Amino acid sequence: MKKYDPFENVQTVMEQAAILGKIDRRMFEIIKNPQRETKVYLPVEMDDGSIRVFDGYRVQHSNIRGPFKGGIRYHQNCDLNEIKALATWMSLKCAVANIPYGGAKGGIQVDPSTLSKRELCRLTRRYTYAIEPLIGADKDIPAPDVNTNAQTMAWVLDTYSMLHGKPCPGVVTGKPVELGGSRGRASATGRGVVIATQLALKTNGVDSLDGVKVAVQGMGNVGANAARIFCHRNACVVALSDVSGGIYCESGLDADAVSAFLEEGHLLKDYQAEGVSHISNTELLTCDVLVPAALENQINAEVAEQLRCRYIVEGANGPTTVEADAILEQRGITLIPDIFANSGGVIVSYFEWVQNIQELTWERSQVNEMLEKLMTASFGELLEERKKTACSYRMAA
């Protein structure tokens, strides 16, 4: 069986869209490949005095529309092809959201759960030192991604500022509010997934989330925040899963309680509550909306044949393969693509960057309101494109 290649996947989708949208072939050739791929080797002293060398990456796909923008992920399976795919998706995502950024992505091949906090700090600082010539508030602005957070961004900001001899808050987004971060940034990607779901349902005459059955795969930042916000908007979250397995409750799970349990360092396999049963990660449940919010390549052709949902709203980047896309379309399952559905994070990152440049602070309510406004306008453009080209939401995006 051929190994899944995320970069090949994104190029195939772009190729299909270019043909469908009659895009100038010369333009397509320009954006087909990244502008720059950087690999760095990161020697780090471990707590026991030994030295370990980690592979790090920063891929800059396109700055045609503005500075490069994209997260940094820490994962043991991180490789150059994955980072290239993610950087490309970022360019597309910023264009769909209509914000003045191009796409980039960074990563380190490491299982962060095997490192102490001090080792992670040293690794992050070494990585920042290695990519410092590439990044900057008007060049390339990193942000958190899988297994990184506001603390990681604080280390990047501190290291970069030390190298430049002055505070440089605009170099990263997703940092702590105390260091110039934006209110509402931590939950922005999950909130965007909920907004995308509401907009999709509305096109089919469903005006509220009341009683809509939702299953969320992945309980990292995106999945956990989406699950909580779905609950707060009266949706019925019937299933949640993480790396250890899944939980199911027909009458609905308490996403706030589950999130609090996970934040204490537990896994879902250990979660107990009345009416909650344990399921495997691959068990496919009947629901209205499925949110894949883990990693790429989760919905392949085999899974797509068996899914029992009406909508898929992609919280993760690239969770669905090209083959699965065709099957879902054939089966009449509506898919809201990643480059629109999870754009909430980069939109609020843009707001954070604007606040840093202008030395302003906005209230959370203002940030959330602007996010909803921007995503609604973007969805309107997708609907227009769908009508014009008679295609799927992914192709329209």
C-alpha positions, 0 to 999 in steps of 0.5 A, a space after each residue: 500500500 502506498 504511503 500517504 504523502 501530505 504534500 502530494 495530497 495538497 498538490 493534487 487538490 490544488 491541481 484539481 481546483 486550478 483545472 476546475 477554476 480555469 486558473 492561469 497555469 503560470 500562476 499555478 506553477 508559482 504557488 505549487 512549491 514553497 519558496 524556501 525550505 530550511 532544515 536545522 540541526 539542534 544540539 540540546 543539553 539534556 538534564 543529565 548532561 548528555 547532548 541530543 541533536 534534534 531535526 528542526 524545519 521552517 518552510 516558507 511557502 509564499 509571501 505574495 500576499 504579505 509576511 509568511 505566517 504559520 505555526 510551529 509543531 513538536 511531534 515525533 513524526 514531523 518531517 519535511 514533507 508534512 511541514 511543506 504541506 502545512 505551509 501550503 495550506 497556510 497560504 491558502 487559508 490566509 487567502 480564503 480568510 482574506 488576511 494579508 499573510 502568506 503561508 509558512 510552517 515550522 516543526 521539530 521532530 521530537 516527542 515533547 512528552 519525553 522532555 522536561 520543561 527545562 529541556 523543552 525551553 532549551 530546545 525552543 531557544 536553540 530552534 529560535 536561534 537557528 531560524 532567527 534570520 528567517 523570522 520577524 514581525 514583517 518577514 515571518 511570524 510563527 505561532 503555536 501548533 500541535 504540542 506547542 502553546 503560549 509558553 513556547 511562544 514566550 520562549 521564542 519571543 524572549 530569545 528573539 528579543 534578546 538577540 535584537 536587544 529590544 522587545 519584539 512582540 510582533 515576531 510571534 502570535 499566540 503568546 501570553 496576554 501579559 506579553 502582548 498576546 490577544 484575548 480570545 487567541 487560545 480558543 480561536 481555532 475551536 471557535 472558528 470550527 463552531 462558527 463554520 459549522 453554524 454557517 454550514 447548517 444555516 445553508 440547509 435551514 438549520 438556524 441553531 445548534 440546539 440538539 445537533 449531535 457532534 463528535 470530536 476526534 482529538 482533544 488538543 487545543 482545537 478539539 477541546 475548545 470546539 467541544 466546549 463552545 459547542 456545549 455552550 451553544 446547546 449542541 449535544 456533544 455525543 463523543 470525544 476522543 484522544 490518543 488513548 481512546 474515546 468516550 460516548 454518551 448518547 444524551 451528551 457529554 459535559 465538555 467542560 468537565 472532560 476538559 478539566 479532567 484532561 488538563 489535570 494530566 489524565 487521558 480519556 481512557 481513565 474518564 468515568 461519569 454516569 452514562 459514559 461508555 468507552 469506545 475505540 478511536 476508530 469506532 464510527 458513530 452516528 452523529 450530525 457533525 463530525 469534527 476531525 481535530 487531531 492530525 492529517 490523514 485520519 479520514 481515508 477511503 476506507 473510513 469515508 465508506 463507513 462514516 455515519 454523519 451528515 457534515 464533516 468540519 475539518 478542525 485539523 489540517 489535512 485530515 481527509 485524503 483526496 480519495 476520501 473526498 471523492 467518496 464523501 461527495 458521492 455519499 452526499 456528506 457535506 465537508 467543510 474544508 480545513 482552509 476555511 473551517 480552522 482559519 479562526 486561529 490565524 485570523 485572531 493571530 492577525 488581530 494580535 499582530 495588528 494590536 502589537 504593531 499599533 500598541 493597542 489591546 482589544 477586548 475579548 468580545 470585540 475579537 470574537 465579534 470580528 472573527 465571526 464577521 470575517 468568517 461569515 464574509 469568507 463563507 459567503 464568497 465560498 457559497 458564491 464560488 460553489 454556485 458559479 462552479 458547481 463544486 464541493 466546498 473544498 474546491 470552492 475554497 
